[in-house]
Structures are given as C-alpha cells and as structure tokens.
C-alpha cells in the first residue's frame, strides 16, 4: 500500500492586517480587494501591497492576504529577515508575542508595528478526516519527505487540523528553494 501524498504550497513574504492598521495604511473604512483565492478556504491574495521597512533594509510591494485579522502579522523567510535586519522567531501563525516589529508603509500612512514579524513554522493543514487517514492529530509534530533532485526530509513539521482546512503543507521560499520545491509538488509523512 502506498503512502498518501500531500500537496505543497511555497509561501513568499506577506502580511495579514488588522482593521485598525488597514484604516491607517489605506484610509478609513477601506476594503480589501481579493484578486486570487488561496488553497485554504476563505483565504485570498489581495490587490493591496505595502512596503516593509526594517532597521537595515526594506521590501517593496509586499502582498496583503485577506481576510482582515485581529492583529497584524508579517510572515517572512529567514533570508528576508537578514535583509530587514531583524531576527524573527520561528512560530505558528498567530503567535506573535515578543516578536520583532517593522514599519509598514501604505499609500495613505504608515504603521510602526511593535511586534508581529515571524518566520512561519512549516506546517500541514488538514481536515479531521485527513488526520484520521494519516494517523495524526492537531499539534502533532511529524517528519516529511520531499523527493526530487534536491529532495530532503523536513523535521519539526506542525500538524494543524480544522474542518475548514484544505490538505496542504506550507513551507517558505527558503525551504522551497533548498529543495527545488514548487507549489503543487507533493510530500509524504514518514514519521
């Protein structure tokens, strides 16, 4: 019997914004404009882009992902963090306490974010039915094999289980480049 495969999504730097910060960056009452649905139901890439400025460098045209969040969060690869001059923790999405901040510059204003920048912990989204198929549960940590010419084994992969999720492993661009992985590739849980 073959091991079921899991699709991969390679995620570039992006941010999720709060209502308060959206008002500052784009103007009072501004609404995000979805341009592309993402793999996770209800999540979408927005037309809106901002600049992110750190102590040592910056990135222009960083995409906002919707919908709005309670707290603004920026996810970067560790290579991005070096350019920005910050040292973000590797964390699960939403866990931003005591993380570094940056300045976000929008067309109508800027926000000096005190905390909120993380390098996202590699993780697999799945439904409860998927979790049963793979013999895992929410918050489990697994090892995953990605094959190919520069294939490798990812350790410390977080399992995230929710009825609203769609099966997909998320890695950042540093991890994707190291393995020559592309969105749509496949991995398998090995331990």
C-alpha positions in Angstrom: 0.0 0.0 0.0 1.4 3.4 -1.0 1.6 6.3 1.4 -0.9 9.1 0.6 0.7 12.3 -0.7 0.2 15.8 0.5 0.4 18.8 -1.9 2.9 21.6 -1.1 2.4 25.3 -1.1 5.5 27.6 -1.1 4.7 30.9 0.5 6.5 34.1 -0.1 6.7 37.1 2.3 3.3 38.5 3.0 1.2 40.1 5.7 -2.2 39.9 7.3 -3.6 43.2 8.5 -6.0 44.3 11.3 -8.9 46.7 10.7 -7.1 49.4 12.6 -3.9 49.2 10.5 -5.8 48.9 7.3 -7.5 52.2 8.1 -4.1 53.9 8.7 -2.4 52.4 5.6 -5.2 52.8 3.0 -7.7 55.2 4.6 -10.7 55.0 6.9 -13.2 52.2 6.0 -11.0 50.9 3.2 -12.0 47.4 2.0 -9.5 44.8 0.7 -9.9 43.7 -3.0 -9.4 40.0 -3.5 -7.6 39.0 -6.7 -6.9 35.3 -6.1 -8.3 32.6 -3.8 -5.7 30.7 -1.9 -5.6 27.0 -1.1 -7.2 27.4 2.3 -10.9 28.1 2.1 -11.8 31.8 2.8 -8.2 33.0 2.3 -7.3 35.2 -0.6 -4.5 37.3 -2.0 -5.4 41.0 -2.2 -4.7 43.7 -4.8 -3.2 45.8 -2.0 0.5 45.9 -1.5 2.7 47.8 1.0 6.4 48.4 1.7 8.0 46.9 4.8 11.0 48.7 6.3 13.3 47.2 8.9 16.4 48.6 10.6 18.8 47.6 7.8 16.7 47.2 4.7 13.2 47.1 3.1 10.9 45.2 0.7 8.6 47.0 -1.7 5.3 45.6 -2.9 4.6 43.1 -0.2 1.2 41.5 -0.8 -1.6 41.6 1.8 -3.6 38.4 2.3 -7.2 38.5 3.4 -9.4 38.5 5.3 -8.6 41.0 8.0 -7.1 39.6 11.2 -7.4 40.7 14.8 -3.7 41.5 14.9 -1.4 42.5 12.1 1.2 39.8 11.3 4.0 39.6 8.8 5.5 36.3 7.6 9.0 36.4 6.1 11.6 33.8 5.2 14.8 34.0 7.3 16.7 35.3 4.3 14.2 38.2 4.2 14.8 38.8 7.9 18.5 39.2 7.3 17.9 41.9 4.7 15.4 43.7 7.0 17.9 43.5 9.9 15.6 41.6 12.3 15.6 38.2 14.0 12.1 36.8 14.0 11.2 33.7 15.9 10.0 30.5 14.0 6.4 30.2 15.1 2.9 29.0 14.3 0.8 31.6 12.6 -0.8 34.0 15.1 1.8 33.5 17.8 3.4 37.0 17.5 4.1 37.9 21.2 7.6 39.3 21.7 8.4 39.1 18.0 10.2 42.0 16.3 8.4 44.8 14.6 9.0 46.8 11.4 7.4 49.8 9.7 4.7 49.2 7.2 4.2 51.9 4.6 0.9 52.2 2.7 -0.4 54.8 0.2 -2.2 56.8 3.0 0.0 56.3 6.0 2.5 54.1 7.9 2.3 51.9 10.9 5.2 51.3 13.3 4.5 47.7 14.2 5.9 47.0 17.7 5.6 43.2 17.3 4.3 40.9 14.6 7.1 39.6 12.4 7.6 35.8 12.3 9.1 33.1 10.2 6.2 30.7 9.9 6.8 27.2 11.3 6.5 24.7 8.5 3.1 23.0 8.8 0.4 20.9 7.2 -3.2 22.0 7.1 -5.7 19.1 7.1 -9.3 18.2 8.0 -10.2 15.8 10.7 -10.8 13.1 8.1 -7.3 13.7 6.6 -5.8 13.5 10.2 -7.5 10.1 10.6 -6.1 8.9 7.2 -2.6 10.0 8.2 -2.9 8.8 11.8 -2.1 12.2 13.3 -3.8 14.8 15.4 -3.8 18.6 15.8 -0.4 20.0 17.1 1.5 16.7 16.4 5.0 17.1 15.0 6.0 14.9 12.1 8.8 14.3 9.6 8.0 14.8 5.9 9.9 13.7 2.8 10.0 15.8 -0.3 11.5 13.9 -3.3 13.3 15.1 -6.4 16.8 16.1 -7.4 17.4 18.1 -4.3 14.9 16.3 -2.1 15.1 16.4 1.6 13.4 15.5 4.8 11.7 18.3 6.8 11.7 17.7 10.5 9.6 19.6 13.1 6.5 19.9 10.8 3.4 21.0 12.7 0.1 19.4 12.0 -2.9 21.8 12.0 -6.3 20.2 12.0 -9.6 22.1 11.3 -12.8 21.4 9.5 -12.2 24.5 7.4 -8.7 23.5 6.2 -7.7 22.0 2.9 -4.9 19.4 2.8 -1.6 21.2 2.0 1.9 21.6 3.5 3.1 25.1 3.8 6.8 26.0 3.5 8.5 29.3 2.9 10.7 30.3 0.0 14.0 29.5 1.7 12.7 25.9 2.4 11.2 25.6 -1.1 14.4 26.9 -2.8 16.6 24.5 -0.8 14.6 21.5 -2.1 13.7 23.0 -5.5 10.1 22.6 -4.4 7.3 24.3 -6.3 3.7 24.9 -5.3 1.7 21.8 -6.4 4.6 19.4 -5.6 3.9 16.5 -3.2 5.3 15.3 0.1 4.7 12.3 2.3 4.7 11.9 6.1 7.5 9.5 7.1 7.4 9.7 10.9 
